[in-house]
Amino acid sequence: MSHQKFTTIYAISVYVSLAAFDNIVIGLFPPLFKSISQDMGVAISSMGVISAVNILATSFSSLFWGYLSGKYNRKRLIIFGTIIWVIGVFLTSISQSYLDLMVYQIITGIGLGCVASIGFSALTDYVPYHSRGVVLSLWGMSQGLGGIAGSLLASIISTLSNWRFPFEILSFIGLLLIFFYFFVEEPKFGSAEPELQALIAGGKDYVYRITLDQVRLMIAKRSNLLLFLQGFFMNIATGSLIWLPTLYIAKIEELGYGTKIAVIVAAFLYGIFQIGGTLSSFFGYLGDVLQKRSYKARALLTAALVLITMPLYILLFVFPIDNLSLPHTTNSAALFISLVAQLFLNPWVLTLFIISLFASAAQSANTPNWLALITDVNLPEHRGTVFSIANLANSLGRTVGNLGMGAILAIVSIYIHDSADYILTMSLLQLPLIPSALCYYFMAKYNVQDIRSVKQTLGKRGKVYLSEKK
């Protein structure tokens, strides 16, 4: 293996791995909502506000970081941003009041915004054009696995100690991971573009950088506008899914099990229900293959799969977990083994798993193809900023999903109790998947002209170098 290939694989591995951390922080909260709210003396519904504040801080700060990523050294910026979120997570673990918790989560979000926007900007300059969907699916999958890891970390460790301990562990791990950044080679802008290969091979740099006056044109681009709207609607639905562990805690408690057992088992179920997300790479690959035939294909493929996601998740919420048999212990290993056995012995649990497999698989098609389209329809120096704006739209959607969950739940729970209130509320919040799919459908025709425009611009810039060489 050549040195260049090794450094590229290492850099992609580091960025893909560290992409998980913004979702680990988000995933930490839902299983701990009850414990934190009791410790702080506030209503459990107010925990959704904390989660929403973190998401908003991450997204708004990513606008700033994303703009900087188009102008300055991205490696130094991401190290600085990582230090900020590590400090924020540690401070969260020692917070003494609800206000402390909110302030420290804002600090955490400011740092995490850097990881998201600059990580994406750098990664697109490592990824070859023909495999964008596949590699970006790994980046997206890492984020999804981060949410699962956060949920498991919170559920298992908090039962051994208290809700603060998972945050202490995460801050320590984050501090260690800064070390890996020092060995990442800063990618050159545009180095993955076929039209610029002659320029890069000639030892020249792609010198174009973003300016403030270009931002308006980037926002006005039809493909970008529809990508922003699609992400907003999509994330209203997916934002509510962080309440899935809370739903299953309620369902398991209804079966007569204690809260500690319910918290651990719900976390395992949440993880198991995301297994279909591992097909993200397949759908990213499928998008790459179809996109070679038509620039419309990636958007149309994703539109169909996003639409299918809605009824599958509603069915997942509604479907019961009858005859669940668990040992009355808080031993995580014993509960996990028992739960896995239920997949083979209990047809209710097996059916639930199959539904979740299809639901999470269909949903997983969105991220790699959405990220690939942002890359395809924008110039290299614009991608970090466009991603940041898109990430803001996503975060606003997740915030609406979180706050909407709390607001609707507060009303619904007046009339419906136990797990039924969660089921109805979460089902209602899947309806925005309809306009989300429609955005992809209408976007397809604009993708054709925007992708061609990017390729023509890069082709002209590459030819300038060739003419100068002659």
C-alpha positions as CSV (number, residue, x, y, z in Angstrom):
1,M,0.0,0.0,0.0
2,S,1.4,3.4,-1.0
3,H,2.0,6.1,1.6
4,Q,-0.6,8.4,0.0
5,K,-3.3,5.6,0.0
6,F,-2.5,4.8,3.6
7,T,-2.8,8.5,4.7
8,T,-6.1,8.8,2.8
9,I,-7.6,5.7,4.4
10,Y,-6.3,6.8,7.9
11,A,-7.8,10.3,7.4
12,I,-11.2,8.9,6.3
13,S,-11.2,6.4,9.2
14,V,-10.5,9.2,11.7
15,Y,-13.2,11.6,10.3
16,V,-15.8,8.8,10.0
17,S,-15.1,7.6,13.5
18,L,-15.3,11.0,15.1
19,A,-18.5,11.8,13.2
20,A,-20.2,9.7,15.8
21,F,-19.6,12.0,18.7
22,D,-22.2,14.7,18.1
23,N,-24.8,11.9,18.0
24,I,-23.3,10.1,21.0
25,V,-24.0,13.3,23.0
26,I,-27.5,13.5,21.7
27,G,-28.0,9.7,22.3
28,L,-26.9,10.0,25.9
29,F,-29.8,12.1,27.0
30,P,-33.1,10.2,26.3
31,P,-32.3,7.2,28.6
32,L,-31.2,9.6,31.3
33,F,-34.2,12.0,31.0
34,K,-36.0,10.5,34.0
35,S,-32.8,10.4,36.2
36,I,-31.7,13.9,35.3
37,S,-35.1,15.5,35.7
38,Q,-35.5,13.9,39.2
39,D,-32.0,15.1,40.2
40,M,-32.7,18.6,38.9
41,G,-36.2,18.7,40.3
42,V,-37.8,19.5,36.9
43,A,-40.5,17.9,34.8
44,I,-39.3,15.2,32.4
45,S,-40.8,17.1,29.4
46,S,-38.3,19.9,30.1
47,M,-35.5,17.5,29.1
48,G,-36.6,17.8,25.5
49,V,-35.7,21.5,25.7
50,I,-32.1,20.7,26.8
51,S,-31.8,18.2,23.9
52,A,-33.2,20.8,21.5
53,V,-30.8,23.6,22.8
54,N,-27.8,21.3,22.2
55,I,-29.0,20.6,18.7
56,L,-29.6,24.3,17.9
57,A,-26.2,25.3,19.3
58,T,-24.5,22.6,17.2
59,S,-26.3,23.7,14.0
60,F,-25.9,27.5,14.4
61,S,-22.2,27.2,15.3
62,S,-21.7,24.9,12.3
63,L,-22.5,27.9,10.1
64,F,-19.5,29.7,11.5
65,W,-17.3,26.6,11.4
66,G,-18.5,25.7,7.8
67,Y,-17.6,29.2,6.5
68,L,-14.2,28.9,8.1
69,S,-13.7,25.5,6.5
70,G,-13.7,27.1,3.1
71,K,-11.0,29.6,4.0
72,Y,-8.5,28.1,6.6
73,N,-6.7,25.0,7.7
74,R,-9.4,22.5,8.6
75,K,-7.2,20.2,10.7
76,R,-6.4,23.0,13.2
77,L,-10.0,24.1,13.3
78,I,-11.3,20.6,14.1
79,I,-8.8,20.1,16.9
80,F,-9.9,23.4,18.5
81,G,-13.6,22.5,18.1
82,T,-13.0,19.1,19.7
83,I,-11.4,20.7,22.7
84,I,-14.5,22.9,23.1
85,W,-17.0,20.0,23.1
86,V,-14.9,17.9,25.4
87,I,-14.9,20.8,28.0
88,G,-18.7,21.2,27.5
89,V,-19.4,17.5,28.1
90,F,-17.2,17.4,31.2
91,L,-18.9,20.5,32.6
92,T,-22.3,18.8,32.0
93,S,-21.2,16.0,34.3
94,I,-20.7,18.4,37.2
95,S,-23.8,20.7,36.5
96,Q,-25.8,21.4,39.7
97,S,-28.9,23.0,38.2
98,Y,-31.1,23.0,35.1
99,L,-29.6,26.4,34.0
100,D,-26.0,24.9,34.4
101,L,-27.1,22.0,32.3
102,M,-28.4,24.2,29.5
103,V,-25.3,26.5,29.4
104,Y,-22.9,23.5,29.3
105,Q,-24.9,21.9,26.6
106,I,-24.6,25.1,24.5
107,I,-20.8,25.0,25.0
108,T,-20.9,21.3,23.9
109,G,-23.0,22.2,20.9
110,I,-20.6,24.9,19.7
111,G,-17.7,22.4,19.7
112,L,-19.8,19.7,18.0
113,G,-20.8,22.0,15.2
114,C,-17.1,22.0,14.2
115,V,-16.9,18.2,14.0
116,A,-19.9,18.0,11.7
117,S,-19.3,20.8,9.2
118,I,-15.5,20.7,9.0
119,G,-15.4,16.9,9.0
120,F,-17.8,16.8,6.1
121,S,-15.8,19.5,4.2
122,A,-12.5,17.6,4.6
123,L,-14.0,14.2,3.9
124,T,-15.4,15.3,0.5
125,D,-11.9,16.2,-0.6
126,Y,-10.7,12.6,0.2
127,V,-13.6,10.7,-1.4
128,P,-13.3,9.8,-5.2
129,Y,-16.3,11.0,-7.2
130,H,-17.4,7.5,-8.2
131,S,-17.7,6.2,-4.6
132,R,-19.1,9.2,-2.8
133,G,-22.3,7.5,-1.8
134,V,-20.5,4.5,-0.3
135,V,-17.9,6.5,1.7
136,L,-20.4,9.2,2.9
137,S,-22.7,6.3,4.0
138,L,-20.0,5.3,6.4
139,W,-19.8,8.9,7.7
140,G,-23.6,8.9,8.1
141,M,-23.7,5.4,9.6
142,S,-21.1,6.4,12.1
143,Q,-23.4,9.2,13.2
144,G,-26.3,6.7,13.5
145,L,-24.2,4.3,15.5
146,G,-23.1,7.2,17.7
147,G,-26.7,7.7,18.7
148,I,-27.0,4.0,19.6
149,A,-23.7,4.0,21.4
150,G,-24.7,7.0,23.4
151,S,-28.0,5.3,24.4
152,L,-26.2,2.1,25.4
153,L,-23.5,4.0,27.3
154,A,-26.1,6.0,29.2
155,S,-28.4,3.1,30.0
156,I,-25.7,0.6,31.2
157,I,-23.2,2.8,33.0
158,S,-25.9,5.0,34.7
159,T,-27.4,1.9,36.3
160,L,-23.9,1.1,37.8
161,S,-23.3,4.6,39.1
162,N,-25.4,7.8,38.3
163,W,-26.4,9.9,35.3
164,R,-23.2,12.0,35.5
165,F,-20.8,9.1,35.0
166,P,-21.5,8.6,31.2
167,F,-20.6,12.2,30.5
168,E,-17.4,11.9,32.5
169,I,-16.4,8.9,30.4
170,L,-17.3,10.6,27.1
171,S,-15.2,13.7,27.9
172,F,-12.2,11.5,28.8
173,I,-12.5,9.5,25.5
174,G,-12.9,12.8,23.5
175,L,-9.7,14.1,25.1
176,L,-7.8,11.0,24.0
177,L,-9.2,11.2,20.4
178,I,-7.6,14.6,19.8
179,F,-4.3,12.7,19.6
180,F,-5.4,11.0,16.3
181,Y,-6.0,14.3,14.6
182,F,-2.3,15.2,14.7
183,F,-1.5,12.4,12.2
184,V,-4.2,13.4,9.7
185,E,-2.9,15.0,6.5
186,E,-4.8,18.2,5.5
187,P,-6.5,17.4,2.1
188,K,-6.2,19.8,-0.8
189,F,-9.4,21.5,-1.9
190,G,-10.8,19.8,-5.0
191,S,-8.4,16.9,-4.9
192,A,-11.1,14.3,-5.4
193,E,-12.6,16.0,-8.5
194,P,-11.9,14.3,-11.9
195,E,-11.8,17.7,-13.7
196,L,-9.0,18.9,-11.4
197,Q,-6.7,15.9,-11.5
198,A,-4.3,17.4,-14.0
199,L,-4.0,20.5,-11.8
200,I,-3.4,18.5,-8.6
201,A,-1.0,16.1,-10.4
202,G,1.0,19.1,-11.6
203,G,1.6,20.2,-8.0
204,K,-0.7,23.1,-8.2
205,D,-3.4,24.0,-5.7
206,Y,-7.0,24.7,-6.3
207,V,-6.9,28.4,-5.2
208,Y,-10.6,29.3,-5.2
209,R,-12.1,30.1,-1.8
210,I,-15.5,31.1,-0.6
211,T,-16.5,34.8,-0.1
212,L,-19.5,36.2,1.7
213,D,-21.1,37.5,-1.4
214,Q,-21.3,33.9,-2.8
215,V,-23.4,32.7,0.1
216,R,-26.6,34.2,-1.3
217,L,-26.1,32.4,-4.6
218,M,-25.5,29.1,-2.9
219,I,-28.7,29.4,-0.9
220,A,-30.7,30.4,-4.0
221,K,-29.6,27.3,-5.9
222,R,-32.8,25.2,-6.4
223,S,-31.1,21.9,-5.5
224,N,-29.8,23.4,-2.3
225,L,-33.1,24.9,-1.4
226,L,-34.9,21.6,-1.8
227,L,-32.1,19.8,0.1
228,F,-32.6,22.2,3.0
229,L,-36.3,21.7,3.0
230,Q,-36.0,17.9,2.7
231,G,-33.7,17.8,5.6
232,F,-36.0,19.9,7.7
233,F,-39.0,17.7,7.2
234,M,-37.0,14.5,7.5
235,N,-35.5,15.5,10.8
236,I,-38.9,16.4,12.4
237,A,-39.6,12.7,12.0
238,T,-36.2,11.3,12.9
239,G,-35.8,13.9,15.7
240,S,-38.7,12.3,17.5
241,L,-37.1,8.9,17.3
242,I,-34.7,9.7,20.2
243,W,-37.8,9.1,22.3
244,L,-37.9,5.5,21.2
245,P,-36.1,4.2,24.3
246,T,-38.6,6.2,26.5
247,L,-41.5,4.6,24.6
248,Y,-40.1,1.1,25.2
249,I,-39.3,1.9,28.9
250,A,-43.1,2.6,29.3
251,K,-44.1,-0.5,27.4
252,I,-41.8,-2.8,29.4
253,E,-42.9,-1.2,32.7
254,E,-46.5,-1.9,31.7
255,L,-45.5,-5.6,31.5
256,G,-44.6,-5.5,35.2
257,Y,-40.8,-5.0,35.1
258,G,-39.0,-2.4,37.2
259,T,-37.6,0.8,35.9
260,K,-33.9,-0.2,36.0
261,I,-34.6,-3.4,34.0
262,A,-36.8,-1.4,31.6
263,V,-34.1,1.2,31.0
264,I,-31.5,-1.4,30.1
265,V,-33.7,-3.5,27.9
266,A,-35.1,-0.4,26.1
267,A,-31.6,0.6,25.3
268,F,-30.8,-2.8,23.9
269,L,-34.0,-2.8,21.8
270,Y,-33.1,0.7,20.5
271,G,-29.8,-0.6,19.4
272,I,-31.2,-3.8,17.8
273,F,-33.9,-1.7,16.0
274,Q,-31.1,0.2,14.2
275,I,-29.5,-2.8,12.6
276,G,-31.2,-2.1,9.3
277,G,-29.1,1.1,9.2
278,T,-26.1,-1.0,8.3
279,L,-27.6,-1.2,4.8
280,S,-26.8,2.5,4.4
281,S,-23.6,1.6,2.5
282,F,-25.6,-0.6,0.1
283,F,-28.1,2.3,-0.6
284,G,-25.1,4.7,-1.0
285,Y,-23.6,2.3,-3.5
286,L,-26.9,1.9,-5.3
287,G,-27.2,5.6,-5.6
288,D,-23.6,5.8,-7.0
289,V,-24.5,3.2,-9.7
290,L,-27.8,4.7,-10.7
291,Q,-26.4,8.3,-10.7
292,K,-23.9,7.2,-13.5
293,R,-26.9,6.5,-15.7
294,S,-28.9,9.7,-14.8
295,Y,-28.3,12.7,-12.6
296,K,-32.0,12.3,-11.5
297,A,-31.6,8.8,-10.2
298,R,-30.2,9.4,-6.7
299,A,-33.0,11.8,-5.7
300,L,-35.7,9.6,-7.1
301,L,-34.4,6.5,-5.4
302,T,-34.2,8.2,-2.0
303,A,-37.7,9.8,-2.5
304,A,-39.2,6.3,-2.7
305,L,-37.4,4.9,0.3
306,V,-38.1,7.9,2.5
307,L,-41.8,7.5,1.7
308,I,-41.8,3.9,2.6
309,T,-40.1,4.7,6.0
310,M,-43.3,6.4,7.4
311,P,-45.7,3.5,7.6
312,L,-43.0,1.2,8.7
313,Y,-42.1,3.3,11.7
314,I,-45.7,3.9,12.7
315,L,-46.2,0.1,12.6
316,L,-43.1,-0.3,14.8
317,F,-44.6,2.1,17.4
318,V,-48.0,0.4,17.4
319,F,-46.9,-3.2,17.4
320,P,-47.0,-4.8,20.9
321,I,-44.3,-6.8,22.7
322,D,-46.5,-9.4,24.2
323,N,-45.2,-12.4,26.1
324,L,-41.8,-10.7,26.8
325,S,-40.0,-12.9,29.3
326,L,-37.0,-11.4,31.1
327,P,-35.0,-12.3,34.2
328,H,-35.6,-10.0,37.2
329,T,-32.0,-8.7,37.4
330,T,-30.1,-5.6,36.4
331,N,-27.2,-7.6,35.0
332,S,-26.8,-6.2,31.5
333,A,-25.3,-9.3,30.0
334,A,-28.1,-11.6,31.4
335,L,-30.8,-9.2,30.1
336,F,-29.1,-9.0,26.6
337,I,-28.8,-12.8,26.3
338,S,-32.4,-13.2,27.3
339,L,-33.5,-10.5,24.8
340,V,-31.6,-12.2,22.0
341,A,-33.2,-15.5,22.9
342,Q,-36.6,-13.8,22.7
343,L,-35.9,-13.0,19.0
344,F,-36.0,-16.8,18.3
345,L,-38.6,-17.9,20.9
346,N,-41.1,-15.1,20.9
347,P,-42.9,-14.4,17.6
348,W,-44.0,-11.0,18.8
349,V,-40.4,-9.9,19.4
350,L,-39.3,-11.5,16.1
351,T,-42.0,-9.6,14.1
352,L,-41.0,-6.4,15.9
353,F,-37.4,-6.9,14.9
354,I,-38.3,-7.6,11.2
355,I,-40.5,-4.4,11.1
356,S,-37.6,-2.4,12.6
357,L,-35.1,-3.9,10.1
358,F,-37.1,-2.7,7.1
359,A,-37.9,0.7,8.8
360,S,-34.3,1.5,9.7
361,A,-33.0,0.2,6.3
362,A,-35.4,2.4,4.4
363,Q,-34.5,5.4,6.5
364,S,-30.7,4.7,6.1
365,A,-30.9,5.4,2.4
366,N,-31.4,9.1,3.1
367,T,-28.1,10.1,4.7
368,P,-25.5,8.8,2.1
369,N,-27.5,10.1,-0.9
370,W,-28.4,13.4,0.7
371,L,-24.7,14.0,1.5
372,A,-23.6,12.9,-1.9
373,L,-26.1,15.3,-3.6
374,I,-24.8,18.2,-1.5
375,T,-21.3,17.3,-2.7
376,D,-22.4,16.9,-6.3
377,V,-24.3,20.1,-6.8
378,N,-21.7,22.4,-5.0
379,L,-18.2,23.6,-5.7
380,P,-15.5,22.3,-3.3
381,E,-15.0,25.6,-1.6
382,H,-18.8,25.9,-1.0
383,R,-19.5,22.5,0.4
384,G,-18.6,23.1,4.0
385,T,-20.9,26.2,4.2
386,V,-23.8,24.6,2.3
387,F,-23.6,21.5,4.5
388,S,-23.6,23.8,7.6
389,I,-26.8,25.6,6.3
390,A,-28.3,22.2,5.5
391,N,-27.3,20.9,8.9
392,L,-29.0,24.0,10.4
393,A,-32.2,23.0,8.6
394,N,-31.8,19.5,9.8
395,S,-31.3,20.7,13.4
396,L,-34.3,22.9,13.2
397,G,-36.3,19.9,12.1
398,R,-34.9,17.8,15.0
399,T,-35.7,20.6,17.4
400,V,-39.2,20.8,16.1
401,G,-39.4,17.0,16.5
402,N,-38.1,17.2,20.0
403,L,-40.2,20.2,21.1
404,G,-43.1,18.9,19.2
405,M,-42.8,15.6,21.0
406,G,-42.9,17.3,24.4
407,A,-45.7,19.7,23.5
408,I,-48.0,17.1,21.8
409,L,-47.2,14.6,24.5
410,A,-48.3,17.0,27.2
411,I,-51.7,17.4,25.5
412,V,-52.2,13.8,24.4
413,S,-51.3,12.5,27.9
414,I,-54.2,14.4,29.4
415,Y,-56.6,12.0,27.5
416,I,-54.4,8.9,26.9
417,H,-52.1,7.3,29.4
418,D,-49.3,4.8,29.7
419,S,-47.4,4.0,26.4
420,A,-50.4,4.9,24.2
421,D,-49.7,8.6,24.5
422,Y,-46.1,8.1,23.2
423,I,-47.4,5.9,20.4
424,L,-49.9,8.4,19.1
425,T,-47.5,11.4,19.5
426,M,-44.6,9.6,17.7
427,S,-46.9,8.4,14.9
428,L,-48.1,11.9,14.2
429,L,-44.5,13.2,14.0
430,Q,-43.8,10.7,11.1
431,L,-46.2,12.5,8.8
432,P,-43.5,15.1,7.7
433,L,-41.8,12.2,5.8
434,I,-44.4,12.9,3.0
435,P,-43.2,16.4,2.1
436,S,-39.6,15.2,2.7
437,A,-40.0,12.6,-0.1
438,L,-41.7,15.1,-2.3
439,C,-38.7,17.4,-2.0
440,Y,-36.5,14.7,-3.5
441,Y,-39.0,14.1,-6.3
442,F,-39.1,17.8,-7.3
443,M,-35.4,18.2,-6.8
444,A,-34.4,15.5,-9.4
445,K,-34.8,17.8,-12.5
446,Y,-32.7,20.6,-10.8
447,N,-30.0,18.1,-9.9
448,V,-29.3,17.6,-13.6
449,Q,-28.5,21.2,-14.4
450,D,-26.7,22.0,-11.1
451,I,-24.4,19.0,-11.4
452,R,-23.6,19.8,-15.0
453,S,-22.9,23.4,-14.0
454,V,-20.4,22.3,-11.3
455,K,-18.6,20.0,-13.7
456,Q,-18.4,22.7,-16.4
457,T,-17.0,25.2,-13.9
458,L,-14.4,22.8,-12.5
459,G,-13.5,21.7,-16.1
460,K,-12.9,25.3,-17.1
461,R,-10.7,25.9,-14.0
462,G,-8.7,22.8,-14.7
463,K,-8.2,23.8,-18.4
464,V,-6.8,27.2,-17.3
465,Y,-4.0,25.3,-15.7
466,L,-3.4,23.1,-18.7
467,S,-3.3,26.2,-21.1
468,E,-0.9,27.9,-18.8
469,K,1.3,24.8,-18.8
470,K,1.4,24.8,-22.6
